[in-house]
Amino acid sequence: MSSQNTQQDINTKSLSHVEKWSDLVGNIFVSIFHRITLFGIGAATVWSSAETFLMIFQKGTSSIRFITAFYIFRNWCHGWNLL
């Protein structure tokens, strides 16, 4: 009976070790994914804003579409404390 309890304790400790390790690795992957995704969203927003800015200068006038794009960009930057 004693050897069975010892084996069960070893199995429980091994399972606990695997769970802790998998949680750590999972959290790292989620953190990396979030950073890559936020970078992608930020890059797309900056790219879109720069393109809109260039379109305004090429056209020579602005419209509500351009003003709305800049407003969205400004709010996004303000939300991330970039401005």
C-alpha positions as CSV (number, residue, x, y, z in Angstrom):
1,M,0.0,0.0,0.0
2,S,2.9,2.3,0.8
3,S,4.4,1.9,-2.7
4,Q,1.1,2.6,-4.3
5,N,0.7,5.9,-2.4
6,T,4.3,6.8,-3.3
7,Q,3.6,6.2,-7.0
8,Q,0.4,8.2,-6.8
9,D,2.3,11.1,-5.1
10,I,4.9,11.0,-7.9
11,N,2.2,11.0,-10.6
12,T,0.4,13.9,-8.9
13,K,3.7,15.9,-8.7
14,S,4.5,15.1,-12.3
15,L,1.1,16.2,-13.4
16,S,1.4,19.4,-11.4
17,H,4.8,20.1,-12.9
18,V,3.5,19.6,-16.5
19,E,0.5,21.9,-15.8
20,K,2.7,24.7,-14.4
21,W,5.0,24.3,-17.4
22,S,2.2,24.3,-20.0
23,D,0.6,27.4,-18.3
24,L,3.9,29.2,-18.5
25,V,4.5,28.3,-22.2
26,G,0.8,29.1,-23.0
27,N,1.1,32.5,-21.4
28,I,4.3,33.3,-23.3
29,F,2.6,32.4,-26.6
30,V,-0.4,34.5,-25.9
31,S,1.8,37.5,-24.9
32,I,3.8,37.1,-28.1
33,F,0.6,36.8,-30.2
34,H,-0.9,40.0,-28.6
35,R,2.3,42.0,-29.3
36,I,2.5,40.9,-32.9
37,T,-1.2,41.6,-33.4
38,L,-1.0,45.0,-31.9
39,F,2.0,45.8,-34.0
40,G,0.1,44.8,-37.1
41,I,-2.9,46.9,-36.2
42,G,-0.7,49.9,-35.4
43,A,1.3,49.5,-38.6
44,A,-1.9,49.3,-40.7
45,T,-3.3,52.4,-39.0
46,V,-0.1,54.4,-39.6
47,W,0.2,53.2,-43.2
48,S,-3.5,54.1,-43.9
49,S,-3.0,57.5,-42.3
50,A,0.1,58.2,-44.3
51,E,-1.6,57.2,-47.5
52,T,-4.6,59.4,-46.7
53,F,-2.3,62.3,-45.9
54,L,-0.5,61.9,-49.3
55,M,-3.9,61.7,-51.1
56,I,-5.0,65.0,-49.5
57,F,-1.8,66.7,-50.8
58,Q,-2.1,65.2,-54.3
59,K,-5.8,66.1,-54.5
60,G,-5.3,69.6,-53.1
61,T,-8.5,69.5,-51.0
62,S,-9.9,67.5,-48.2
63,S,-13.2,65.7,-47.7
64,I,-15.1,64.2,-44.8
65,R,-13.6,60.8,-45.6
66,F,-10.1,62.1,-45.0
67,I,-11.0,64.0,-41.9
68,T,-12.6,60.9,-40.5
69,A,-9.5,58.8,-41.2
70,F,-7.3,61.3,-39.4
71,Y,-9.8,61.4,-36.5
72,I,-9.6,57.6,-36.1
73,F,-5.8,57.7,-36.3
74,R,-5.6,60.4,-33.7
75,N,-7.9,58.6,-31.3
76,W,-6.0,55.3,-31.8
77,C,-2.7,57.1,-31.0
78,H,-4.2,58.9,-28.1
79,G,-5.5,55.6,-26.6
80,W,-2.0,54.2,-26.7
81,N,-0.4,57.4,-25.4
82,L,1.6,57.8,-28.7
83,L,0.7,61.5,-29.1
